[in-house]
Amino acid sequence: HDVCNVPTPETLAWYEKSFGKLWYSFTHGDSLFVAMETDILKHPDRAKEYVDRELAWVRQTLQSAAKENYRHKIVFMHHSVFLKEPDEKEDYYNLPMPVRKELLELFHATGVEAVFSGHLHKNAYAKDGKLELITSGSCGKTLGKDPVGFRIVKVLGDRIEHQYYG
């Protein structure tokens, strides 16, 4: 969560040493799950080399996965790509337009089905074509009408279901 808001190589190295990889993927059954680190995408100024590495990694991961027969491809990230519309104005809660466009194009081209995020501290739901973007409320301090809670995601053979529980 917000690796020092404006991450540096030092804070990112501390995070990796303390908690593990900044970005990674795993498979379960016939589904691919991709976890991204978005603080560096939101605030790249002091960690540009990390941005380049992560974007190259996610491109390679999803393009390689497009050749596989995964039933579902799901991405997790801290910041929302966008909250309501793909072309909405950049603010504190969404990703900057250049990286937003790049990720949306990649997600569409490689068949990503859903992107789950947080950061907003309230629930938000959006779609971009078939791509569903789900922002979950907080399990700590809430900033909206949604109660403190958590979301359960069920990955089923023919669909993904999710529900927020206060």
Contacts in CASP RR format, 6 or more apart in sequence:
PFRMAT RR
TARGET T0000
AUTHOR 0000-0000-0000
METHOD contacts of the structure
MODEL  1
HDVCNVPTPETLAWYEKSFGKLWYSFTHGDSLFVAMETDILKHPDRAKEY
VDRELAWVRQTLQSAAKENYRHKIVFMHHSVFLKEPDEKEDYYNLPMPVR
KELLELFHATGVEAVFSGHLHKNAYAKDGKLELITSGSCGKTLGKDPVGF
RIVKVLGDRIEHQYYG
1 78 0 8 1.000
2 39 0 8 1.000
2 78 0 8 1.000
2 119 0 8 1.000
3 11 0 8 1.000
3 12 0 8 1.000
3 15 0 8 1.000
3 37 0 8 1.000
3 39 0 8 1.000
3 40 0 8 1.000
4 11 0 8 1.000
4 39 0 8 1.000
5 39 0 8 1.000
5 43 0 8 1.000
6 39 0 8 1.000
6 43 0 8 1.000
6 45 0 8 1.000
6 46 0 8 1.000
7 39 0 8 1.000
7 40 0 8 1.000
7 43 0 8 1.000
7 46 0 8 1.000
7 47 0 8 1.000
7 50 0 8 1.000
8 46 0 8 1.000
8 47 0 8 1.000
9 46 0 8 1.000
9 47 0 8 1.000
9 49 0 8 1.000
9 50 0 8 1.000
12 22 0 8 1.000
12 37 0 8 1.000
12 40 0 8 1.000
12 47 0 8 1.000
12 50 0 8 1.000
15 22 0 8 1.000
16 22 0 8 1.000
22 37 0 8 1.000
22 40 0 8 1.000
22 50 0 8 1.000
22 54 0 8 1.000
23 34 0 8 1.000
23 35 0 8 1.000
23 36 0 8 1.000
23 37 0 8 1.000
23 54 0 8 1.000
23 57 0 8 1.000
23 58 0 8 1.000
24 34 0 8 1.000
24 35 0 8 1.000
25 32 0 8 1.000
25 33 0 8 1.000
25 34 0 8 1.000
25 35 0 8 1.000
25 61 0 8 1.000
26 32 0 8 1.000
26 33 0 8 1.000
27 33 0 8 1.000
27 70 0 8 1.000
28 155 0 8 1.000
30 69 0 8 1.000
30 70 0 8 1.000
30 71 0 8 1.000
30 72 0 8 1.000
30 157 0 8 1.000
31 70 0 8 1.000
31 71 0 8 1.000
31 72 0 8 1.000
31 73 0 8 1.000
31 74 0 8 1.000
31 155 0 8 1.000
32 65 0 8 1.000
32 68 0 8 1.000
32 70 0 8 1.000
32 72 0 8 1.000
32 73 0 8 1.000
32 74 0 8 1.000
33 74 0 8 1.000
33 75 0 8 1.000
33 76 0 8 1.000
34 58 0 8 1.000
34 61 0 8 1.000
34 62 0 8 1.000
34 73 0 8 1.000
34 74 0 8 1.000
34 75 0 8 1.000
34 76 0 8 1.000
34 112 0 8 1.000
35 75 0 8 1.000
35 76 0 8 1.000
35 77 0 8 1.000
36 54 0 8 1.000
36 58 0 8 1.000
36 75 0 8 1.000
36 76 0 8 1.000
36 77 0 8 1.000
37 50 0 8 1.000
37 54 0 8 1.000
37 77 0 8 1.000
37 78 0 8 1.000
38 77 0 8 1.000
38 78 0 8 1.000
38 79 0 8 1.000
38 95 0 8 1.000
38 117 0 8 1.000
38 119 0 8 1.000
39 78 0 8 1.000
39 79 0 8 1.000
40 47 0 8 1.000
40 50 0 8 1.000
40 51 0 8 1.000
40 54 0 8 1.000
41 51 0 8 1.000
41 54 0 8 1.000
41 55 0 8 1.000
41 79 0 8 1.000
41 95 0 8 1.000
41 96 0 8 1.000
41 99 0 8 1.000
42 79 0 8 1.000
42 95 0 8 1.000
42 96 0 8 1.000
44 50 0 8 1.000
44 51 0 8 1.000
51 99 0 8 1.000
55 99 0 8 1.000
55 102 0 8 1.000
58 103 0 8 1.000
58 106 0 8 1.000
59 106 0 8 1.000
62 73 0 8 1.000
62 106 0 8 1.000
62 107 0 8 1.000
62 110 0 8 1.000
62 111 0 8 1.000
62 112 0 8 1.000
63 110 0 8 1.000
65 73 0 8 1.000
65 110 0 8 1.000
66 109 0 8 1.000
66 110 0 8 1.000
66 111 0 8 1.000
71 157 0 8 1.000
71 158 0 8 1.000
72 113 0 8 1.000
72 114 0 8 1.000
72 155 0 8 1.000
72 157 0 8 1.000
72 160 0 8 1.000
73 110 0 8 1.000
73 111 0 8 1.000
73 112 0 8 1.000
73 113 0 8 1.000
74 112 0 8 1.000
74 113 0 8 1.000
74 114 0 8 1.000
74 115 0 8 1.000
74 116 0 8 1.000
74 153 0 8 1.000
74 155 0 8 1.000
74 160 0 8 1.000
75 107 0 8 1.000
75 112 0 8 1.000
75 114 0 8 1.000
75 115 0 8 1.000
75 116 0 8 1.000
76 115 0 8 1.000
76 116 0 8 1.000
76 117 0 8 1.000
77 115 0 8 1.000
77 116 0 8 1.000
77 117 0 8 1.000
78 117 0 8 1.000
78 118 0 8 1.000
78 119 0 8 1.000
79 93 0 8 1.000
79 94 0 8 1.000
79 95 0 8 1.000
79 117 0 8 1.000
79 118 0 8 1.000
79 119 0 8 1.000
80 93 0 8 1.000
80 94 0 8 1.000
80 95 0 8 1.000
80 115 0 8 1.000
80 117 0 8 1.000
80 118 0 8 1.000
80 119 0 8 1.000
80 120 0 8 1.000
80 124 0 8 1.000
80 126 0 8 1.000
80 133 0 8 1.000
80 135 0 8 1.000
81 94 0 8 1.000
81 95 0 8 1.000
81 100 0 8 1.000
81 103 0 8 1.000
81 104 0 8 1.000
81 115 0 8 1.000
81 117 0 8 1.000
81 133 0 8 1.000
82 88 0 8 1.000
82 94 0 8 1.000
82 95 0 8 1.000
82 100 0 8 1.000
82 126 0 8 1.000
82 128 0 8 1.000
82 133 0 8 1.000
83 93 0 8 1.000
83 94 0 8 1.000
83 120 0 8 1.000
83 124 0 8 1.000
83 126 0 8 1.000
83 133 0 8 1.000
83 135 0 8 1.000
84 124 0 8 1.000
84 126 0 8 1.000
85 126 0 8 1.000
86 100 0 8 1.000
86 101 0 8 1.000
86 104 0 8 1.000
86 128 0 8 1.000
87 97 0 8 1.000
88 94 0 8 1.000
90 96 0 8 1.000
90 97 0 8 1.000
90 100 0 8 1.000
93 119 0 8 1.000
93 120 0 8 1.000
94 100 0 8 1.000
95 103 0 8 1.000
104 128 0 8 1.000
104 131 0 8 1.000
106 112 0 8 1.000
107 115 0 8 1.000
107 131 0 8 1.000
108 128 0 8 1.000
108 129 0 8 1.000
108 130 0 8 1.000
108 131 0 8 1.000
112 131 0 8 1.000
113 130 0 8 1.000
113 131 0 8 1.000
113 132 0 8 1.000
113 160 0 8 1.000
114 131 0 8 1.000
114 132 0 8 1.000
114 133 0 8 1.000
114 134 0 8 1.000
114 160 0 8 1.000
114 162 0 8 1.000
115 131 0 8 1.000
115 132 0 8 1.000
115 133 0 8 1.000
115 134 0 8 1.000
116 134 0 8 1.000
116 135 0 8 1.000
116 136 0 8 1.000
116 151 0 8 1.000
116 153 0 8 1.000
116 162 0 8 1.000
117 133 0 8 1.000
117 134 0 8 1.000
117 135 0 8 1.000
117 136 0 8 1.000
118 135 0 8 1.000
118 136 0 8 1.000
118 137 0 8 1.000
118 138 0 8 1.000
119 135 0 8 1.000
120 135 0 8 1.000
120 137 0 8 1.000
120 143 0 8 1.000
121 137 0 8 1.000
121 138 0 8 1.000
121 140 0 8 1.000
121 141 0 8 1.000
121 142 0 8 1.000
121 143 0 8 1.000
121 144 0 8 1.000
122 135 0 8 1.000
122 137 0 8 1.000
122 138 0 8 1.000
122 142 0 8 1.000
122 143 0 8 1.000
122 144 0 8 1.000
122 145 0 8 1.000
122 146 0 8 1.000
123 135 0 8 1.000
123 136 0 8 1.000
123 137 0 8 1.000
123 146 0 8 1.000
123 164 0 8 1.000
124 133 0 8 1.000
124 134 0 8 1.000
124 135 0 8 1.000
125 132 0 8 1.000
125 133 0 8 1.000
125 134 0 8 1.000
125 135 0 8 1.000
126 132 0 8 1.000
126 133 0 8 1.000
127 133 0 8 1.000
132 160 0 8 1.000
134 151 0 8 1.000
134 162 0 8 1.000
136 150 0 8 1.000
136 151 0 8 1.000
136 164 0 8 1.000
137 146 0 8 1.000
137 149 0 8 1.000
137 151 0 8 1.000
137 164 0 8 1.000
138 148 0 8 1.000
138 149 0 8 1.000
139 148 0 8 1.000
139 149 0 8 1.000
139 150 0 8 1.000
140 148 0 8 1.000
140 149 0 8 1.000
141 148 0 8 1.000
142 148 0 8 1.000
146 164 0 8 1.000
146 166 0 8 1.000
147 166 0 8 1.000
148 166 0 8 1.000
149 164 0 8 1.000
149 165 0 8 1.000
149 166 0 8 1.000
150 164 0 8 1.000
150 165 0 8 1.000
150 166 0 8 1.000
151 162 0 8 1.000
151 163 0 8 1.000
151 164 0 8 1.000
151 165 0 8 1.000
152 162 0 8 1.000
152 163 0 8 1.000
152 165 0 8 1.000
153 160 0 8 1.000
153 161 0 8 1.000
153 162 0 8 1.000
154 160 0 8 1.000
154 161 0 8 1.000
154 162 0 8 1.000
END
